[in-house]
Amino acid sequence: MEPDSKTKFVLSFVALALAATAYVRPADSATAESGHTTMVMALAFSPDGRSLFVTSDHDLILKSVATGETLKTFRGHRSVVRAVAVSHDGKTLLSSSSDGAIKLWGVETGRVISELAKGTPGDDSNFRAHVDAVAFSPDGRLAASGGNAGEVTLWDVSTGKAIHVLHESPRASIECIVFSPRGDSLFTTGGSGKVVRWDVRSGREILGFEVDPLSGVNSLSISADGNKALAVAGLRIELWDAKSGKKLLTFSEMLKGYYTPRCAAFTPDGVHAVSGDDSRVFVWDLKTGRRLKELDDPPFGHVESIAVSPDGELVVVGDIRGNVRGWRLRTGEPLWPKVRRGVVAQVGLSY
């Protein structure tokens, strides 16, 4: 018997939901079931802009920005690498993983220098063990880390000892950590949806402003002068005054599609922002909140990480399928056009 129109609509809605679930699930389930993932969870340019550090499952990959080729692989983590940061002089790498390990690497040698936290092998499935954010202070003397345990730890890099352990009350997962340009304060945010600015010397909270207590904050970027904060929360990308905690702008032209924006970053001059969502990368005008252009280089999947080069000329993103894409910001020209790319199947449904 032919189903009526109402039944057809219900069946179509269910099919759409299943399709969306199937689209996201491969990367998520790979992490949960086997302790492995193809997702590019973090990216970082070297200070000279010539190299790119990419998380890849249990490893870190050093790529040439000019060619997109792999130059070196850093092996030593025993679970999925979730975050990476590079020191200001480009000599030291900081990384964290799902089992709670936090490592310092020599970039030239590709070897582990020391471990700030050893982690527990096999703890990938322990959600609280995940360390999702790391950062170096501008002078490289301090490191910061935070994750699902709801704590932010400030470390002395030379001794490997913890200086402060910071946490909000009540505690919430930490998704993002950014030092101020001067290094005297630290910005943190995550599951609480609140951006907190901490005094590095005393470990005390200087400022806190709520962005989205329901959805939490997925991404946080601080402008080069330290005056503004760019936050991605729920369906919104917002610009905030980082000193007063006042919201300055909610980006216009709502992004269309089934997926929400996941990450955003300032350009070094503070004039533009770059954001990524399901399969698109946009450039925004920070004065008006208007979308200026779309950087298109399909196919790739849901964007999970984003980095802008120190000179502001390039932007690179990583997705849930392990793809890494790059563009020249001024022209929108793709980088590495001859590098082989994976194919992400797009599911369409007609009613």
C-alpha positions as CSV (number, residue, x, y, z in Angstrom):
1,M,0.0,0.0,0.0
2,E,1.3,3.4,-0.9
3,P,2.1,5.5,2.2
4,D,0.2,8.8,2.6
5,S,2.0,12.2,2.5
6,K,2.3,12.5,6.2
7,T,3.9,9.1,6.5
8,K,6.3,10.0,3.6
9,F,7.3,13.1,5.5
10,V,8.0,11.2,8.7
11,L,10.0,8.5,6.9
12,S,12.0,11.2,5.1
13,F,12.7,13.0,8.4
14,V,14.0,9.8,10.0
15,A,16.1,9.0,6.9
16,L,17.6,12.5,7.1
17,A,18.5,12.0,10.8
18,L,20.1,8.7,10.1
19,A,22.1,10.1,7.2
20,A,23.4,13.0,9.4
21,T,24.3,10.5,12.1
22,A,26.1,8.3,9.6
23,Y,28.0,11.3,8.3
24,V,29.4,12.2,11.7
25,R,29.7,8.8,13.3
26,P,32.8,7.3,11.5
27,A,35.3,9.7,13.2
28,D,33.5,9.7,16.5
29,S,33.1,5.9,16.8
30,A,36.6,5.3,15.7
31,T,37.9,7.1,18.7
32,A,35.4,5.5,21.1
33,E,35.8,1.9,20.0
34,S,39.4,1.5,18.9
35,G,41.2,4.5,20.4
36,H,42.0,5.8,16.9
37,T,40.7,8.6,14.7
38,T,41.4,10.1,11.3
39,M,40.2,13.5,12.6
40,V,42.7,16.4,12.3
41,M,42.0,17.8,15.8
42,A,44.6,20.5,15.8
43,L,46.9,22.5,13.6
44,A,49.8,25.0,14.2
45,F,52.1,27.0,12.0
46,S,55.7,27.3,12.8
47,P,56.7,30.9,13.7
48,D,58.4,31.4,10.3
49,G,55.3,30.2,8.5
50,R,57.2,27.6,6.5
51,S,56.0,24.5,8.3
52,L,52.8,23.2,9.6
53,F,52.2,20.8,12.5
54,V,49.2,18.5,12.2
55,T,47.7,16.0,14.6
56,S,47.2,12.6,13.1
57,D,45.8,9.8,15.3
58,H,48.6,9.0,17.8
59,D,51.2,11.0,15.9
60,L,52.2,14.6,15.0
61,I,53.1,15.3,11.4
62,L,55.4,18.1,10.2
63,K,54.4,19.3,6.7
64,S,56.0,21.7,4.3
65,V,53.7,24.7,3.7
66,A,55.2,25.2,0.2
67,T,54.5,21.7,-1.1
68,G,52.1,20.0,1.4
69,E,54.6,17.1,1.8
70,T,55.3,15.3,5.1
71,L,58.8,16.2,6.4
72,K,58.8,14.5,9.7
73,T,56.6,12.3,12.0
74,F,56.7,12.7,15.8
75,R,55.9,9.3,17.4
76,G,55.6,8.7,21.2
77,H,52.0,9.3,22.2
78,R,50.1,6.1,23.1
79,S,46.6,7.5,22.4
80,V,45.0,10.1,20.2
81,V,46.7,13.5,20.0
82,R,44.2,16.2,20.8
83,A,46.1,19.5,20.9
84,V,49.4,21.0,19.7
85,A,51.3,24.3,20.2
86,V,54.7,25.6,19.0
87,S,57.0,27.8,21.1
88,H,57.7,31.3,19.9
89,D,61.3,30.4,18.8
90,G,60.0,27.3,16.9
91,K,62.3,24.9,18.7
92,T,59.8,23.2,21.0
93,L,56.5,21.5,20.4
94,L,53.8,20.9,23.1
95,S,51.2,18.2,22.7
96,S,48.5,16.4,24.7
97,S,46.5,13.3,24.2
98,S,43.4,11.3,25.2
99,D,45.1,9.4,28.0
100,G,46.2,12.6,29.8
101,A,49.8,12.7,28.5
102,I,51.4,16.1,27.9
103,K,54.7,16.0,26.1
104,L,57.4,18.5,25.1
105,W,59.3,17.7,21.9
106,G,62.5,19.0,20.2
107,V,61.3,20.1,16.8
108,E,64.7,19.5,15.2
109,T,65.2,16.0,16.6
110,G,61.6,14.9,16.6
111,R,62.1,13.4,20.1
112,V,60.4,13.8,23.4
113,I,62.3,16.2,25.7
114,S,60.2,15.7,28.8
115,E,56.7,14.8,29.9
116,L,54.7,17.3,31.9
117,A,52.1,14.6,32.5
118,K,52.6,10.9,31.7
119,G,49.0,9.9,31.3
120,T,47.6,6.4,31.7
121,P,47.8,4.0,28.7
122,G,44.5,2.7,27.7
123,D,42.6,5.6,29.2
124,D,41.3,6.8,25.8
125,S,37.8,5.7,26.8
126,N,38.1,7.7,30.1
127,F,36.4,11.0,29.1
128,R,37.8,12.9,32.0
129,A,41.4,12.0,31.1
130,H,41.3,13.9,27.7
131,V,43.5,17.0,27.6
132,D,42.0,19.0,24.8
133,A,43.9,22.3,24.9
134,V,47.6,23.4,25.3
135,A,49.4,26.7,24.9
136,F,52.9,28.2,25.3
137,S,53.4,31.6,26.8
138,P,54.9,34.1,24.4
139,D,58.4,33.8,26.0
140,G,58.2,30.0,26.0
141,R,58.8,29.7,29.8
142,L,55.3,28.6,30.7
143,A,52.9,26.1,29.3
144,A,49.2,25.6,30.0
145,S,47.0,22.6,29.6
146,G,43.3,21.8,30.2
147,G,40.7,19.2,29.4
148,N,37.6,17.3,30.5
149,A,38.7,17.2,34.1
150,G,37.8,20.9,34.3
151,E,41.2,22.0,35.4
152,V,43.8,24.3,33.8
153,T,47.4,23.7,34.8
154,L,50.2,26.2,34.4
155,W,53.6,24.6,34.0
156,D,57.2,25.8,34.4
157,V,58.7,24.4,31.1
158,S,62.3,24.3,32.4
159,T,61.4,22.2,35.5
160,G,58.3,20.5,34.4
161,K,56.5,21.4,37.6
162,A,53.0,22.8,38.0
163,I,52.8,26.4,39.1
164,H,49.0,26.8,39.4
165,V,46.0,24.7,39.0
166,L,43.0,26.8,38.0
167,H,39.3,25.9,37.7
168,E,36.0,27.6,37.6
169,S,33.3,26.9,40.1
170,P,31.4,24.7,39.2
171,R,33.9,22.9,37.0
172,A,33.4,22.4,33.3
173,S,35.4,20.9,30.5
174,I,38.2,23.1,29.0
175,E,38.2,23.3,25.2
176,C,40.4,26.3,24.5
177,I,43.4,28.0,26.1
178,V,45.1,31.2,24.8
179,F,47.8,33.3,26.4
180,S,47.5,37.1,26.1
181,P,50.2,38.6,23.8
182,R,52.1,39.9,26.7
183,G,51.9,36.6,28.6
184,D,50.6,38.1,31.8
185,S,47.2,36.6,31.5
186,L,45.5,33.5,30.2
187,F,42.1,33.0,28.5
188,T,40.2,29.8,29.0
189,T,36.8,28.5,27.9
190,G,34.8,25.4,27.1
191,G,31.8,23.5,28.4
192,S,30.7,26.3,30.8
193,G,30.2,28.7,27.9
194,K,32.1,31.3,29.9
195,V,35.4,33.0,28.9
196,V,37.6,33.5,31.8
197,R,40.7,35.7,31.9
198,W,43.3,34.6,34.6
199,D,46.2,36.5,36.1
200,V,49.2,34.2,35.3
201,R,51.3,35.3,38.3
202,S,48.7,34.9,41.0
203,G,46.4,32.4,39.4
204,R,43.3,34.6,40.2
205,E,40.4,35.3,37.9
206,I,40.5,38.8,36.4
207,L,37.5,38.7,34.2
208,G,34.7,36.4,33.2
209,F,32.0,36.8,30.6
210,E,29.3,34.4,29.5
211,V,29.1,33.6,25.8
212,D,26.7,30.6,25.8
213,P,26.1,28.7,29.0
214,L,23.8,26.2,27.2
215,S,26.0,25.2,24.2
216,G,29.4,26.0,25.6
217,V,32.2,27.6,23.5
218,N,33.9,25.4,20.8
219,S,36.6,27.8,19.7
220,L,38.4,30.9,21.1
221,S,40.9,33.2,19.4
222,I,42.5,36.3,20.8
223,S,43.6,39.2,18.7
224,A,47.2,40.1,18.3
225,D,46.8,43.2,20.5
226,G,45.0,41.2,23.2
227,N,42.0,43.5,23.1
228,K,39.4,41.3,21.3
229,A,38.1,37.7,21.6
230,L,36.5,35.7,18.8
231,A,34.2,32.9,20.1
232,V,32.3,30.2,18.4
233,A,29.3,29.0,20.4
234,G,26.2,27.1,19.2
235,L,25.0,28.6,15.9
236,R,26.9,31.9,16.4
237,I,30.3,33.5,15.8
238,E,30.8,36.5,18.2
239,L,33.3,39.2,18.7
240,W,33.9,40.4,22.3
241,D,36.0,43.1,24.1
242,A,38.6,41.0,25.9
243,K,39.2,43.6,28.5
244,S,35.7,44.6,29.5
245,G,33.7,41.5,28.6
246,K,31.3,43.4,26.4
247,K,29.9,41.8,23.3
248,L,30.8,43.8,20.2
249,L,29.3,41.9,17.3
250,T,27.4,38.8,16.3
251,F,28.3,37.9,12.8
252,S,25.5,38.5,10.2
253,E,24.5,36.3,7.3
254,M,23.6,33.1,9.3
255,L,25.4,30.2,7.8
256,K,23.1,27.8,6.0
257,G,23.3,24.0,6.3
258,Y,22.9,21.2,8.7
259,Y,26.1,21.8,10.6
260,T,27.1,24.7,12.8
261,P,30.4,26.7,12.8
262,R,33.1,24.9,14.7
263,C,36.2,27.1,14.8
264,A,37.3,30.6,13.9
265,A,40.5,32.6,14.1
266,F,41.7,36.2,13.7
267,T,44.1,37.3,11.0
268,P,47.2,38.8,12.5
269,D,46.2,42.3,11.5
270,G,42.9,42.0,13.4
271,V,40.9,43.1,10.3
272,H,39.4,39.8,9.3
273,A,38.3,36.5,10.8
274,V,38.3,33.0,9.2
275,S,35.8,30.4,10.2
276,G,35.0,26.7,9.3
277,D,31.9,24.6,9.4
278,D,30.7,21.4,7.7
279,S,32.5,21.8,4.3
280,R,33.1,25.5,3.9
281,V,35.6,28.1,5.0
282,F,34.5,31.8,5.2
283,V,36.4,35.1,5.5
284,W,34.6,37.8,7.5
285,D,34.9,41.6,7.9
286,L,35.3,42.3,11.6
287,K,34.0,45.8,11.4
288,T,30.6,44.9,9.9
289,G,30.3,41.2,10.6
290,R,29.7,40.6,6.9
291,R,30.9,37.6,5.0
292,L,33.5,38.6,2.4
293,K,34.3,35.4,0.6
294,E,34.1,31.6,0.7
295,L,37.3,29.6,0.3
296,D,36.2,26.6,-1.8
297,D,38.3,23.4,-2.4
298,P,36.0,20.4,-2.2
299,P,35.6,17.7,-1.2
300,F,36.3,17.7,2.5
301,G,34.3,17.1,5.6
302,H,33.3,18.8,8.8
303,V,36.1,21.3,9.8
304,E,37.6,20.6,13.2
305,S,40.7,22.8,13.3
306,I,41.9,26.1,11.7
307,A,45.2,28.0,11.6
308,V,46.2,31.3,10.0
309,S,49.9,31.8,9.1
310,P,51.9,34.4,11.1
311,D,52.1,36.7,8.1
312,G,48.3,36.5,7.5
313,E,48.8,35.3,4.0
314,L,47.5,31.7,4.4
315,V,44.8,29.7,6.2
316,V,44.8,26.0,6.7
317,V,42.0,23.8,8.0
318,G,41.7,20.1,9.1
319,D,38.6,18.0,8.9
320,I,37.1,14.9,10.5
321,R,38.3,12.7,7.6
322,G,42.0,13.5,8.0
323,N,42.1,16.0,5.2
324,V,44.1,19.2,5.4
325,R,43.3,22.1,3.1
326,G,45.0,25.5,2.6
327,W,44.3,28.7,0.7
328,R,45.9,32.1,0.0
329,L,43.7,34.5,1.8
330,R,43.9,37.4,-0.6
331,T,43.2,35.4,-3.8
332,G,41.3,32.3,-2.5
333,E,43.8,30.2,-4.4
334,P,44.1,26.6,-3.0
335,L,47.4,25.4,-1.8
336,W,48.8,22.0,-2.8
337,P,46.4,21.5,-5.8
338,K,48.2,18.4,-6.9
339,V,48.0,16.6,-3.5
340,R,45.7,13.7,-3.6
341,R,42.5,14.2,-1.6
342,G,40.1,11.9,0.1
343,V,36.4,11.9,-1.0
344,V,33.7,12.6,1.4
345,A,30.3,11.3,0.3
346,Q,27.5,13.9,0.6
347,V,24.1,12.6,1.4
348,G,21.1,14.2,-0.4
349,L,17.5,13.7,0.4
350,S,14.5,14.8,-1.6
351,Y,11.0,15.1,-0.1
